[in-house]
């Protein structure tokens, strides 16, 4: 088991090195940082001093090794646009993104699990087929279209929910939360629904497929022959055996939600990491873009590694798999 864990950690480290190399190339290909950080009043001496301070006079490999060493310590440099440390900027925006992702994940489970069970045990009924058809629409619709439609209906037409912003927040140390204020909770509703819709449809279809497979198994047939009530068969026996792939999908989709929350955050002007990344692209703020890429990649790699290790702990046969 120890060899398996070491192998997975080495694979994760190699992936992060590859991502860091791509992030570093952004620095090299996007333009001269000195031109971006200098003003019209800057003299050539000021520009040379800035270039020396940034270490841009060193060769490519020296700069890359310095970038990797600094990134491993959480140092991604200074934002060109804000003049602040990149890690501090991301730390300010991280709570907003995580709260949005947490609510979207909870909604996807609370809605997707029951709908998946319903479409499986009521297969062939008109409402099961309607839900199946609706899931296809949910998978196909882009999240920005869903967000715009939600704003049009619930904000513009009905005036029930805010169309943008995070509402009032409360500071708990460095973490800012909207869970403790009414306006914060209200502001979460539309963006979390928009972000969770795709995952709701995935979980529903996955649970339905797993339930149909489990319902054909021998132990379920035996439970029916013994006269066990149907609701116990469905929810205590069948559903329990369907949860492993659902947990895996949910854990891996957390990284996906964080990465692609930038679309939802842009539509709803949600002040999270995705919105910060969009602003960085607009102003060619290279350090912020590179930091966002590395942090999101790290979250993906961490979640995938944890899932692989947990699978190996559950099923020892996977430890020797190639």
N, C-alpha and C positions, 0 to 999 in steps of 0.2 A: 504493500500500500504506500509506503514511504517513497519508493521508486516512482510509482505512478504520480504521486503528488509533485515530486521534484520535476518530472517530465512535463506536467501540465504548467507548472510555474515557469519553466524555461521557455515553453511555447508562448506563454503570455508575455514574457519579457521580450522575445523576438518580435512578436506582433507590435508591442509598444515601441520598439526601436524602429520598425518599419514606418509606423505612424509618425514618430518624431522626425524621421528623415523627410517625410512628405511635408510635415509642418514647417521644417527648416527650409525646404525648397521654396515655400511661399515667401519667406523673407528674401530669398535670392532673386526670385522672378518677378516680384510685385513692384520693384523699383528701389531706388536708393533711399534708405531711411533718413539720411541727412537732409535730402531735399524736402521730405515730408515734415521734418521737425524744425527746419530752419524758417525764419521769417525774412521779410524783405530787408530788414535792418541788419541781418546777420552778415558779418564780414567773413572773408575767406579764412582768417585766423580762427574765428568762432566755429566755422564749419569743420576745419581741420581738428580742432580740439574736441568737438562733438564726435567726429569719426574715430578719434583715438579712444575716447571714453567708452564708446560702444564696441570697441574691439574690431572694427570693420577693416582695419589694415592687416589683420592676420589672414592666413590662407583659409581655404574652404573647410578643410578637415579640422583645423584648430577651432574655427568658429562653431562647427557642428558639435564637436566634443564639449565645448563650453555650453552650448545650448542644451545638450542632453543632461549635463551635470547640473545646470541651473534648474531645468524642468523637473528633475528628480527631487529637488529641494522645494518645489513649488514656486520658483522664481521664473516668471515669464517676461520680465522686463517691465518697461513703462509704456502705458498707452499713449500713442501719438496724439490722439484726439483730446483726452482728458488730462494727460500729464500725471496720472496716478498709477500706482502699481496695479498690474493686470489682475493678480490674484485677489487683491482687495475689491476690485470692481466686480469680479465674478462672485466673490463671497457675498456681496450685497444683493446680487440678483439670484443667487442659487436658491434661497428659501422660497421665493415666488414660484420658480419653476417646479421645485420639489412638491410644494403643496398642490399645485395644479396636477402634477403627475399622480400623486397619492389619491386625490379625489377621483381622477379619471380611472385609476386602477380599481378602486373600490366600487365605483359605478359599473364598470365592465363586469365585475364578478357578481354583484347583486342582481344585475339584469341578465347577463349572458347565461349564468348557470340555470336559473329557473326556466328561461326560454328554451335552452337546449334540452332540458329534461322534458318539458312540455311537448316540443316538436317530435321527440322520440317516442314517448308513450302514447301520444295522440296522432301517430303517423297516419296520413291519409285524410284527416279532417280538413275542412276548409280553412280554419284558422291556422293550422299547422303549415299548410301550403302557403298561406298568406305571409306567415312569418319567414318562411324559407325564401319567398320572393323578395320580401323586405330586406333580408340579410344580403341578398345579391346587390340591391341598390345601395345598402350601407357600405359594402366593400368597394363599390364602384365610384361613389361620389367622393371627389376631392375634399379634404378637410376645410379648405378655405371657402368652398361653396356652401358646405354645411354651416360654417360660422356666419357667413353673410345672410343665409336664410334665417338662422336663429335670431340674428340682430333685427332683420326686417320684420319678423313676426312678433317677437316678444319685447323688443325695445322700441322700434319705430311705430308699429301698428297698435300694439296693446299697451305699451308703456309700462310694462311690469318689472323689467329687469334692466340694469345698466348695460350699455353697449360697449363700454371700454373702461379700462382702469382696474385697479386692484381694491379700491375702497380704503377704509381706515385700517391701519395695522398697529400691532402692539409689539414693542421690542422686548424680547426675552434674551438678554445678553446680545450676542451678535446676530441672533436669529430674529427675523421679523415675521410675524404671523398675522393672517387675516381671519383665523379660526375663532378669535375671541371678540370680534366685533360683528355687528349685524350687517353693516355695509360690506365688510370683507367676505362674509359668507354669501351674501347676495351676489357679489361680483364674481364669485367662483362658479356659479351655476352654469351660465351659458358656455364659457370656455371649456369647462370640464366635460360638459355633454358633447361638445364639438370634438374634443380630443379623444373621448372614450368610444365614440360611435364605431370606429373601425374595429377596435378590440372587442367590443360587445358582439359584433357579428362573427368574429373569429372564434371566440369562446363558445358562442351558441352553436355554431356548426361543428366545432370539435367535440363538445359534449354530446351532441346529437349522434354523431358517428360512433363515439365510444359507447354510448348507452345502447345503441342498436346492436353493437357487437357483443356487449356484455349480456344483453337480454336473450341472446341465442345460446349462451353457455349452459353447461349441464347443471351447475349448482343453482342457477336461477330456475330452471325447469324443476329441479328437485324441491326447491323452496315453494314453488307453486303447488306441486303435488302434495306437500305437507299441509297446505291450507294456510300458509302465512299470508297475512293481509298484503294487498298490493302495494299500499303506500310504504310499508316496511321493506318490501322487496326493492322498490324503486329508489328510495332515499337512504336506506340503511345499508343495503348490500350492493346494488348496482352502481349508484352514484359514487360510493366510496372508492370503488375500483376504477372510476373514471377520473379521479382527481389528480393523479400523478402527472399525466400530460398537461392538464390545465395549469397546475402549479408551475411546471417547466415553462409553458408558453407565457404565463403571466410574468415570471421572473425575467425572462429574456426580453419581453416586450417593454419592461420598465426602461431599459436602455433605449429602445426604439422611441418610446414616448418622449424621453428627454431630448433625443436628437431631433425629432420632428415636431416638437412643441413650438419651434420657432415660427411655423406657419400660423398656428393658432394664436400665438402671442402677438404676431404682427397684425392679424385681423382684429383682435380685441385690445390692442395696445397694452398688453400685459407686460409689466416691467420685470421680465425674467431674463435668463441667460440667452434664450433665443432672440429676444428683442435686442439685447446687447450685441449679439453676433450680426444681426441685420444692419444695425447702425455701424458696426465695424466694417462691414463690407461696403457700405455707402461711402464712408470716409477713408477707406483703404487703411484701416487701423490694424496693421499686420500682427503685432503682438497679441491682441485680443483674439483675432481669428485663429492663430496658431494655438493659443491656450485653450480655446473652445474645442478645437479638433482633438487635442491631446486628452482633455478631461473627459469628453464624451467617449472617446475610444477606450480610455481607462475603465470607465463604467461598464461598457460592453464586455471588455476582456474580463473584468472582475466577475461579472454575473455569469458569463459562460464558464469560467474556470470553477466557480462555486457549484454550478449545476453539474459539471462533469465529475467533480470530486464527490458530490453527494450521490450521484448515480453509482459510482464505483463502490461507495460504502454500502449502498443498498444491494447491488448485484456484483459479487466478487468476480464474476466472469469477465466483466468489462475491464478489469485491471490489466489483463493480458491481451486485450484487443489491440490490434495494430492501428 
